Amino acid sequence: MIKGIVRTTIFEKELKRYGLSVELIKVLNYLIERQALPQKYNNHRLQGKYSDFYDCHVKPDLILIYRYKDDYLELARLGTHSELFKC
């Protein structure tokens, strides 16, 4: 179990935009308990400058970017693929 949750300022803004859906609550419960996410969430580690982070698909085009840092869960971003990974 984690000690706490850290939410970035941008995550807070994005959460207001997308809302706290049932699916997001399910994902957060898995992450808080440090349980493996079911395959349907397509959880995977990011590469490059975000190599400390993971992303999972809360919905087909709603992505949560997060990481575990020490004993905390950091919620970094929430948005669509095109919003989060602009080329």
Backbone torsions as a table, in degrees:
resi	resn	phi	psi	omega
1	MET	NA	149.4	-179.4
2	ILE	-88.6	161.7	177.8
3	LYS	-82.7	-28.0	-178.0
4	GLY	-176.8	177.4	-179.4
5	ILE	-120.1	132.3	175.3
6	VAL	-110.3	127.7	179.8
7	ARG	-116.0	127.3	177.0
8	THR	-71.6	159.6	179.0
9	THR	-60.1	-42.1	-179.1
10	ILE	-67.6	-36.0	175.9
11	PHE	-61.1	-42.7	179.0
12	GLU	-57.9	-43.8	178.7
13	LYS	-64.8	-42.8	-179.3
14	GLU	-68.3	-34.8	177.4
15	LEU	-64.0	-39.8	176.0
16	LYS	-61.7	-37.7	-179.2
17	ARG	-68.4	-46.0	-174.2
18	TYR	-94.3	-21.2	179.2
19	GLY	80.9	167.3	-178.5
20	LEU	-96.9	89.8	-177.5
21	SER	-79.4	164.5	176.8
22	VAL	-59.1	-42.2	-179.6
23	GLU	-64.0	-40.7	178.6
24	LEU	-64.6	-40.4	177.2
25	ILE	-61.1	-42.0	178.1
26	LYS	-60.2	-47.0	180.0
27	VAL	-60.8	-46.7	-179.2
28	LEU	-61.4	-37.5	177.3
29	ASN	-62.0	-43.9	175.9
30	TYR	-58.9	-46.6	-176.1
31	LEU	-66.9	-40.5	178.9
32	ILE	-62.0	-38.3	179.2
33	GLU	-82.7	-2.5	-177.5
34	ARG	57.5	37.9	176.5
35	GLN	-93.8	151.7	176.4
36	ALA	-65.3	137.2	177.6
37	LEU	-76.2	142.1	174.2
38	PRO	-57.9	151.7	-176.1
39	GLN	-54.4	-30.8	-176.3
40	LYS	-60.8	-19.2	-180.0
41	TYR	-87.2	-4.0	175.7
42	ASN	48.9	49.8	-178.8
43	ASN	-72.4	131.2	177.7
44	HIS	-157.6	155.9	178.9
45	ARG	-76.4	141.5	176.3
46	LEU	-84.6	167.0	-177.2
47	GLN	-118.7	172.7	176.7
48	GLY	70.1	-137.5	-176.1
49	LYS	-68.0	-11.9	178.1
50	TYR	-105.5	23.9	-173.4
51	SER	-64.9	-15.0	175.8
52	ASP	-83.5	-7.0	-172.8
53	PHE	-108.7	159.9	173.8
54	TYR	-119.8	157.4	168.9
55	ASP	-130.7	146.2	176.5
56	CYS	-137.7	151.2	-177.3
57	HIS	-95.0	101.0	178.3
58	VAL	-63.5	-41.7	173.6
59	LYS	-134.9	169.6	-176.8
60	PRO	-49.5	-39.1	177.9
61	ASP	-127.2	41.2	171.5
62	LEU	-132.5	113.3	-171.5
63	ILE	-111.5	137.6	173.4
64	LEU	-108.4	127.1	174.7
65	ILE	-107.5	128.8	-174.6
66	TYR	-150.4	169.8	171.4
67	ARG	-156.5	159.9	170.8
68	TYR	-98.2	126.7	178.1
69	LYS	-128.1	116.2	-171.3
70	ASP	56.8	-124.3	179.6
71	ASP	-106.1	25.3	-177.8
72	TYR	-117.9	150.9	173.2
73	LEU	-100.4	120.0	178.0
74	GLU	-102.2	120.0	176.3
75	LEU	-95.8	110.8	-170.0
76	ALA	-96.0	-47.3	-175.4
77	ARG	-147.0	158.5	176.0
78	LEU	-149.2	120.8	180.0
79	GLY	176.1	-173.9	178.4
80	THR	-78.8	163.4	179.7
81	HIS	-58.0	-44.9	-178.0
82	SER	-67.1	-30.8	177.5
83	GLU	-72.4	-39.9	-173.2
84	LEU	-85.8	-28.7	-174.6
85	PHE	-123.2	55.4	178.0
86	LYS	-67.1	134.1	-180.0
87	CYS	-85.7	NA	NA
